Amino acid sequence: MPSAIDSSALLSRAAELIDLARKAGADQADAVVVRSRSRSVSVRLGKVENTEASESDDFSLRVFVGRRVASVSANPGFDLKQLAERAVAMAKVSPEDPYACLADEARLARSFPDLDLYDPTEVPTEALTEAALAAEQAALSVAGVTNSSGAGASAGSGGLVLVTSHGFSGSYIASRFGRSVSVIAGEGTKMERDYDYDSRLYVADLDPAELIGRRAGERTVRRVNPRQVDTGSNVTVVFDPRIARGFVGHIAGAINGASVARKTSFLRDRMGQQVLKAGLNITDDPLIVRGSSSRPFDGEGVTGERMVMIEDGVLKHWFLSTSTGRELGLETNGRGVRGGTSVSPASTNLALEPGEIAPEDLIRGIGNGFYVTELIGQGVNMITGEYSRGATGFWIENGELTFPVSEVTIASNLKDMFMRMTPANDIDRKYGVAAPTIAIEGMTLAGR
């Protein structure tokens, strides 16, 4: 990656596009450029399989004519005047949308905090290759590992340029570096696969490739010769932190204002009520320095603040963009995200705040139960909360992880799961969703 990324030319081009849209008849408009740069290397069994590089600046223009709105996208090199006229013409024949609008001018960010999101370090392709090979070799060196599914390393950046017709102009860029490896243990029909990875904004913060490889190998070998266990209706299930992050994502989906407006969330009528066990807190903070999902402003130019979305188990806020907020009779809380030509709300640096108990003590106190390391399938109904997914992991016996388990299904309802979960204290905040080990009581396990 270059040592610096200058967005001034893109800001000027976006501003010109806004002016042309206004001259073509738009009452309001915003122009966005989504920037992306990436390079990656993938290897398998000591040989490079693929090397990729990509670079793009994708423009989109959104125009408002009264309550009518239209959006168009284009790649660099397009004719500005033609694009603006096309967007306005589309808006004039579009149906009215009572909620679509720009963010309130009073809510626009006027200063941008330095969140330290960009690492200018240029990682040569040769160094990416070396890291991928080192991760794979470390995994293959673990006794019991029999094959490789491949390893990879990547470096890149992504960012946003935004200009609006009511005075906002800003940009930001964030770097991203990653390493991953997946290997196989066992033979024939008894093969098991697992993986490990790391992803950071700064390359120096990445776990060493050898450590990632060793963890992947050890995780894989532990899964060999799994068993089924008996069906049970009152089983305590423990989610490994890697799985717990996905579970917290279900909470985020249930309190997304867009889902509430569409009536596709089982928590849509629960504002101000107890939705998690007392004492539990869900936070969201877009302004964490070097945070994986930090940003100085959202996709509409609004600065978000740290929010306690669920406090002491009580639901306090939805994730809101401007249009979603208007539909619900509320104001945006700076969670708007550009997706193509649209804006929708989403979380930033989301966290289920940790408890006070160590994961080992949490497991020890369970006695017998099921520790989940992988989930299979998409059996989650966000309208009703019904939850049923295939799972693999380890049986907990007398407070200790014992033999590997596979070919079982865990089931419950998210409403009940939220009220029965206990978090440990081992949270890792390096990803956009952070969660500690979680124990959930009273689940159904379908086995043999």
Secondary structure, DSSP 4 states (H G I P E B T S, - for coil): --S----HHHHHHHHHHHHHHHHTT-SEEEEEEEEEEEEEEEEETTEEEEEEEEEEEEEEEEEEETTEEEEEEE-TT--HHHHHHHHHHHHHTSPB-SS--PPPGGGB-SS-------------HHHHHHHHHHHHHHHHTSTTEEEEEEEEEEEEEEEEEEEETTS-EEEEEEEEEEEEEEEEES-GGG-EEEEEEEEESSGGGSPPHHHHHHHHHHHHHHTSS-B----EEEEEEEE-HHHHHHHHHHHHHHTBHHHHHHT--TTTT-TTSB-S-TT--EEE-TT-TT-TT--SS-TTSBPP--EEEEETTEE---B--HHHHHHTT----S-EEEETTEEEE--SSEEE---SS-HHHHHHHH-SEEEEEEEES--B-TTT-EEEEEEEEEEEETTEEEEEEEEEEEEEEHHHHHHTEEE-S---TTSSEE---EEEEEEEEE--
